């Protein structure tokens, strides 16, 4: 009986959050190593379906770095990175497009539909959702190939799908004015998409608990930081590597009207529900 009472208490605790977030759009970035475990992947999709049934409007933005690396390895192409970005030649971008838009995207859509949701898979090519251009670095001697950056987001199709109660699932392949495909960092796309949709929240699921004051000390998890603190930590190297684009995505979203941004552990079960629907929350919240 006590166990059932605890479950009921959890539901009661969620009521003010459900009321507050009803009808609001949440952009959820899902990718990297957080996608590897099939049972956790299933749990994430079930969490998203539940949020949709509760009246929220989740939009999924996904990457797929580990699966891209595995596919490139299979076909004998070595993965090369510069400043955390995958150097992407013409052959590589075809494989990236195939893995992201053709494999991972459809797997997530199929899973959501199988479990009772209504999902539609998209990439930047659809209705010019993600207009891109070649990303230029300060160091002109390094050519990243078909790595892109967002020029414009045209969210009309997403608004239409949300109004029709679909869950959009977006693969981060952009298309340029020249018709070329570009591989765009999924964290960056999630931040810019959240801004374009005027989302209530941006939630980034990753493979750490959140942001640490000391990257070498897992007891130093920060539950909240503001933009100024985040920039200082990037400059000092406390935030480094793959965490940098995640934090920069949060900063961009906050500066363009998104109310709250969160970086949470995507390797644990039901972290989305814990973050959105409970008093405690988890991970690190980045605030303005």
N, C-alpha and C positions, 0 to 999 in steps of 0.2 A: 504493500500500500504506500509506503514512504517513497518508493521509487516513482510511482505514478503521481504522487503529490509534487515531487521535484520536477517532473516533466510538465505538469500543469503550471507550476510557478515560472518555468522558463517561457511558456507561451504567454503568460500574463505580463511578464517583463518585456516581451516584444511588442506589446500593443502600442505604446507611444511611438515607437520607431516605425511601425507599420503605418500608423496614422500620419506621421510627419513625412514619410518618404513616399506615400502613395502617389502614383502618377509621375514621380521624378525619374530622371534618366541617370543610370549608373554606367560608367564605362569601366569594364573589367579587362585588364591586360593579363593574358594567360600565355605562358610560354616557357622556353628554356627547360631546365632540369625539372621544373615543377610538373611537366607533362609526362614524365617517363613512366611513373607507376600507374598501371591501368586502373587499379582500385581507387586511387586518389583522383584520377581523371574522372572516373564515374561519379565520385562524391562531389567534385566541383560542378559537374553538369547538373546533378540533382539539386545542389544548392541554388544554382542559377534558375532552374525551372521553378523551384519553390518561391524565390524572390519574384518571379514573373506572376505566379498565381496569387501572391500577396499584393499585387498591384503596382510593383516597381517595374521599371523598364530597363532591363540589363542589355548592354551592347558589349559583345566580346571582341576584343582585338587580340590576335594571337601571333606569336612568332613560331619558332621551331628549329632553333640553332642546332641542338644535338642530332635531330633527325636529318637535317641538311648535311651535317658533317658525316654522318653514317652513310648516307647515299653517295656523297662525293667519294668517300673512301672505297665504297663498293665498285665504283666505276673508275677507280685509279686516279682520282684528282686530289691533290694535296690541298688542305685548307690552310690559307694564309690570312693572318689578321694584322691590322695596323691600327693602333689606338682603340682596340676593341671592336673594330669594324672588319667584316669579312671582305677581303679583296675579291671582286666578282668580275671575272672576264665573261665573254659572250657565252661560252659553254656552261660556265657555272651559273649564270643567271637563268638559263633554261632549266637547270636542275632545281634551283631555288624556287622558281615559279611552279614547277611540277610538284615539288614536295609541299610547299605552303598552300597553294591554291587548289592543287589537284588531289593531294592526299590528306594532309592534316585538317584542312578546312572541311572537307567532306566527311571525315571521320567524326569531327565534333558535331557537325550538323546532324549526321545520322544518329549519333548517340542521344542528342537532345530530343530528336523526334521519336526515337525508340522508347524513351522514358516518359513520353507524354507532353513534351513541349512542342512548340512550333518554331523551327529555326530556318533561316535562309542564309546560305553561304555567299559571301561577296569577296571581291578583291578590289584593288584600286582601279582596275580597268572598267568595272561596272558603273555605268552612268558617270564616268569621270570622277569617281568618288575621291581618289587620291591623285592629284596632278603633281608630277614630280619633275625634278631636273637632276643632273649629275651633281653629286656632292663634291665641293671643292675644299681642299685643306689649305691651311696657311703654308704648309710645306708643298710647293708646287712640284717637287721632284717625285712625290708619291702619287701614283694614279690608282685610285680605288676601283676603276672600271665602272661597272653598272651598279654602284652604290648610289642611292638617291637621297634627296631631301625633299620635303613637302613644299610645294609652291602654293597650292590651293587645295581646299577641301570643299567638295560640293555635297552637302549632307541631305539633299532633298529626298533621295531614295531611302535613306535611313529614317527620316521623319515619317515617310509613307509607311514603311514596314512597322515602325513602332506603333503608329496609329491603328494598324490592322492587327496588332497583338502578336507580331512575330518577334523573335529574338534574332537580331542580325549578328552574324559571325564574320568578322573581317580579317582577311589575310593581307599582310602588309607589303603587297607588291604594288608599286605605283606605275603610272604610265606617263611618258613625257610627250611634249609637243611633237616630237619626231616619231612617236609611236613605239619607242623602245620601252622595254620593261626595266624597272629599277627596284633593287632590293633596299628597303627602308627599315631602319631600326624600329622595332615594334614598340618600344617604350616611347620613343619620340612620337610615333603615330598616335598612340593612345592619349598622350597629353594634348596633342593638337586636335584630335577628334573630340575629346571631352570638352575642349574650349568651343569648338564649332557647334556642338550640340547643346551648349549651355548646361552641361550635366551638373547634377547635384554633387556627385562624387566621382573621383578617379581612384580605382583600387588596382594596385599592381601586385600580382601574385608572383613571388620569386622563390629562390631556394635558400634564403636565409630568414631569420626571425624578423629582421627589420634593419634599422641603422644602429650601429654600435658607436659609442663614444671612442672606444679603442677597438679597431677591427680584429685585434688578436685576443680580445677578452669578451667572451660571449655573455658574461654577467653585466656588461656595460650597455645593454640594450636601452635605447632612448624611446620612451613612449610618445614624445612629441618634440618637434623642433620647428622653428620658424624659418622663413626664407633667408634672413640674414645669417642665422646660424648655419644653415645648410651650405650657403656659398662660402662661408669661412672654412667649413670642414672640407669642402672640395679643394679649396686653395691650399689648405695645409696637408692634404693627402689623407685625412681621416676617412673621407669618402673617396673611394678609388675604383678603378676597373669598371666592371659591368654595373655597379651601383650608381655611377655618375649619370648616365643617361636616364635612369629611373628617377633620380632626384631632380634632374633638370626638367623632366617631363612634369613632375609635380609642381615645380616652380612656374613653368609656363602655364599650366592649367589654372593655378591660383591667380596668376596675374591677368588671366582672361576670363574671370567670372565663375570658375568652378569653386564651390563652397568649401569642400574638404578633399584632401588627398591622403591616401594610405599606402604604405608598403608593408605587406604582410607575407607570412610564410605559406607558400603554396604546397608544401610537402606534407602538411598536416591535414587531417580530415576536418571538413566543415568550418574552415577558418573564415570563409565568407560570411556564414551565418553568425558566427561569434562576433565578427567585426561590425556587422550591420545591425543586428537585432538584440544585442546584449549591452548591459551597462558597462561591463569591464572592457570590451574591445581587446585587440591584440596588435602586435606589430608596432610600427611607427607612423604617427600621423604628422604630416607636414602641413603647417598652417601659414597663413599670410603674415 
